[in-house]
């Protein structure tokens, strides 16, 4: 049983820069995003490789933007399964591609076998790599849930890929947070941040604020993420302010068995169990 997938075409967020969307029904009025990114520069870059469950559509969408023979780089923000799900298929289709990852990324990949180490470059937080017509910078996002996560900043376009940070559920298919009801978007972003990282309530607010400032100081014009809509204009600053407040918030209550039963019933299109 798989949650219903909502079709959405790739959308351009800056010159040569496209989001590859994957929307999944997460509740009666809620969609979850599993996005990735393509930078179609002189040395095309695929940023994260999506989830294997969406492989055929994902590959078709990515290669509608860049020719597989031209792909030079595959940047992996981290090695969670929804970010490396189609890596093997990409490496098979793109013989000139080099995987940009980390030591910890490789450790995660070992669960499925030894990855092609001779087709890798390890780029840690704070380091950069040359992608032809631009230099791309690996910068840790404000929050993360995967070891050695790095976001990716492109100073040529002002786009920052924030990996799992700034996620929020959608009420309907959108490309930008501007298209959502503002109050609902704000609450969803905060709730998603609190539930994705259980360690937020252990943080020193002063130290955390300094960490958040590190990526905010890049002054990104557009922020894209794996699990939320694109942020532009005042939404970028507001998202950073909302995340800064996480250190002083209590833990979020974890969903329990009643929520599981609701999800199962929704996927199976059966009546919701009594009392849920």
N, C-alpha and C positions, 0 to 999 in steps of 0.2 A: 504494500500500500504506500503510495506516495501522495503528498499534498498536491492539490491542483496547481499547475504552473500557469501564470498569466503571461501571454505573449506581449513583448514590447521590443521595438526595434532599437538598434544602437543609436545613440544621440551624441551630437557634437557639442562639446562644452568649451572649446577653445580651438584656435588654429591647429590642425593636425591631431586633435585630441578627442577621443571618443570613449564614452562609457558603453560597456557591453552589459546590458541589464539581464538579471534573472530574478523574476518575481515569483514568490510562492505564497499561496493562501495560508495565512497563519491564524486566522480566526474569522468569524462571520463578517466582520468589517475591518479586517486588518491584513495587510500584505507585508511580507518580509523580503528584503533585498539580499541578493548574493552577487554583487556586481564585480566586474573587473574593468580594465582600462587598456586602450591601445593608443600609442603615440606613433603616428604615421610620418615620422621625420625622415631624414636621409638614411638613418639606420633605425628602422622601425623597432619599437619596443612593445612587447606585451607585458602588462603589469598584472600579475596574478593570473591564474589559469582556470578559475571557476570550479564548479562542482561536476564530478563525473556523471551524475544523474542527468545533467543537461548537456552532455558532450556533443551530440550531433548538431544541435541548434547553436551551441556556443562556438564550435569550430566554423560553422557556416557563417555566423555573424562576424567573427574575427577576420576571416579570410575574404569577406566582402569588402573589407577596409584595406587590408594589406595582403600582398601576395606572400604565400608561405616561403617562397624562395628568397624573399627580400628581408625576412625577419632576422634581425641581428642579435637582439637581446630579449631575454625573458626575466623580468625582475619579479622575484617572489618576496612579498613583504614579510611573510612568515610561512611556516609549513603546515598549518592546519589544513584539513582535507578539503574545505571549501575554497582554498586558495591554490592548491596544487593538484586538484582533481583531474585536470586534463594535461598535466605536464608531459607524460609519456607520449601522448598523441601529438602534442606540439613539437617535441623533439624529433619525432618520426617524420612529421610533415615539413619541418623547417631545418634542413641540414646545416645551415650556417648559423643557427641560433646558439648563443651562449647564455647559460643560466646564471643570473646574479642572485646569490643567496649567502648563507652564513654557515659556519660550523654547526650551529644548532639546527639549521634547516636541514642539513645533510643527516644529522642524527635522527630527526623525525622521519626522513625518507627511508631510512634503513629498514623500517617496518615492512616495506614492500620490496626490499632488495637493494642492492648497491646501485646508486644512481651514477650517471656518467660523469665522473669527477674531471675527466679531461675536457669536458664541455662546460666548465663552471668558472666563475670568478666570485670570490668571497668579498663582499663589500659590507663592512660593518657600519653601525650608526656613526654619523659624522664624516663618513668617507663619500667619495664621488666617483663617477665613471663617465667617460667621454662617449657620447652616442652620435658622433658625426657632427651634426649641425647644432648640438646643444650639449651642455654638461649637466648631468642629473645628480642630485644630492640625496643621499639616504639620511633621513632625519626621523628620529623616534617620535611618534605621535603622543599627544597628552596621555592617553590611556591605551592599554593593549591587554590581550589575554593569551597571546602566543609568545613563546620564548624568542628573544632577539628580534622582535618586530621592528621594522623600519618603515616609515612612510617614504614617499618619493616626491621631491620638489623639482619642478622644471622652471627655472628662472626665465626661460624664453617666453613662456606663456603665463606664468604666475599660477600654474595649477599645482596643487598639493594633493597627493594621494594619501589619505589618512588611515588606510588599512581598516581596522575594525572600530576606530574612533568615530564619534559623531553619528552613530547609527540611530535610526528611529524607524518605527513602523509607519506604513503608509495607509491612508484610508481609501485610496484609489491610485491607479497608475499615474505617476507624475515623473518629471525629470528634475524639478527644482523644488526646494523647500518653500519657495514663494507660493506654490500651488496648494499648499496644505493650510488648514486652519491654524493660525499661529499658536494659540494656546495649546492645542493638541500636540503640535510639533514640539514645542518646548518641553512639555511634560514627558512625551515619549523619548526625547533625546536624553533627558535626565534619568528616566527609569531604565533605559537601555544601558546607559553608562554604569549605573549602580548595580544592575543585575549581571552585567558581563564581567565585572571585576570586583569580586567580593572583598578585595583588600583596600578599597577606597576609604573605608572608615578607620583604617590604621595609619593613614598618612599624616605627616606633619604638614599643616596647611601652608606654612611659609615655604618649605622646601618644594611642595607640590606646585605652588604658584610659580616658582622660579623655573621648574621643569616645563610647565605649560607655556611660559613665555618664550622658551627656546624655539618652538615651532611657530608660535604666533609672531615672533620677530621677523620671520620670513616675509610677513605681510602678503600671504597668498591672495590672489584675486578670485580664485575659484578653488573650493575644496570638494573633492569627490571621495567617496568612501565605499567600502564593500557592502555596508548594511544600512544605507540611508540615501536620501536624495542629495543632489548637488547643492552646495551652499555658495551663494554669491552676494556681493554687496554687503549690506548691514547684517545679513545672516551669518557671515563668517565671524565677525566680531562678537555677535550675540552667542553663537555656538561656543566660542572660546570662553566667554564669561560664564555660561551655564556649566561647562565642564570644570572651571576653576572652583565652583562651589561644591563639587562632589566630596572633597576632603572633609567637609563639615556636615555631611548628611549621614543618617543612620543606614544600616543595611536594608536592602529591599527584601520583602517576604518572598520566599521561593515558591513557585507554583507546585501544587501537590497533586495527589491522585484525582481529585475532581476535575482539574484542568486537563489531565491526561485523558480522562474518559470523554471530556468534551471534544478534544481534538480527534480522538479515534472515531467518535460518532460523526463528526463533521466530514472526515475523510471518507468514511464508509457511506455517507449520505443516509444514515439511519437516525431514528429519533434519539434525542439526547436522553441519557438515563435520568430517571426521576431523582429530584433533589439536587441536581447539578446546576 
